Amino acid sequence: MAAEETIPAAAPETAEAATPAEGAVAETGEHLAPPVNEKFKWYIIHAYSGFERKVKESLESRIQAYGLQQKIGRIMIPTEPVTELRNGKKYTIERVFLPGYVLVEMELDNDLWHIIKNTPRVTGFLGTGDSPVALSEQEVSSIIFRADVSKDKPKLKVKFQKNEAVRINEGPFANFNGIVDDVNEDRQTLKVMVTIFGRSTPVELEFSKVDKVEEE
C-alpha cells in the first residue's frame, strides 16, 4: 500500500495553499457566520490565475495601510484537497478550484472600488463595467461549503483508462491484478475485472484502492 504524506502545494500557480475560510470568523453548519458589519456584502475579485494568495495578501496589506478594517471583512480563496501520486507515494495538496477568483466581504463604495481595482494582479470585479455584482449569502455558502465538503474526501489526481492493468492494494482482493473495465470519474470508482478461481469477475473499487501496474 502506498505511503501517504501531506505537503503544501507548489506556489504560486494554481496549487495555492489557502483554505476556504482563511482570515474568516468561524462558520457553522452549512451557513456563513453573520457579518460583523450589516452593510457588508460579498463580491468576487478577478485575479491573475495562480496569484490568488498574493492578491489576498496584498488586500490585507492595503486594509492596514488605508485603515479599512471597518470597510472590509473576510477574504477567502476557495480550495479543495487533491491527492497526487508521485513515485508510488500519495501527496495531499490544497488546490484552488476556482482559479482567478477571490471572495471579499466589504462595504463597497467608489473609493474602495479604486483601491481594490488598483491592487497588483487584480483585473477587476465580477460584474459589468464599473458595476460589481454582489453575491447572495446562499451563493457564497455554496462556494465555501463545496470546498469544505470536498475536504472530507480528497480527490485523487490520477487517470485510469479502460483495459489498463492495475493491482488492488486494499481489501479482500489485495495484491490481485486486474484489468480496468469501466471508469467513473464522478464517483472516483473503477470496475476492475479480476480472475478469481479461474473466472473473470467484476469488482467495483475506489481509485485509492488500486495502483497502476508499472510496465517493465
Protein Blocks (a to p, Z undefined) as FASTA:
>chain_A
ZZddddddddfblmdcbdfkgoiacdehjbdcddfblkbccddddddehilmmmmmmmmm
mmmmnopmlmpccdddddddddddeehiacdddddfbghiacddddddfklmmmmmmpgh
iabdcdehjlccdddfklmmmmmmmmmmmmmmccddddddehiacddfedjkgoiacddf
bdcfknopacddddeehiacdddddfklpccdddZZ
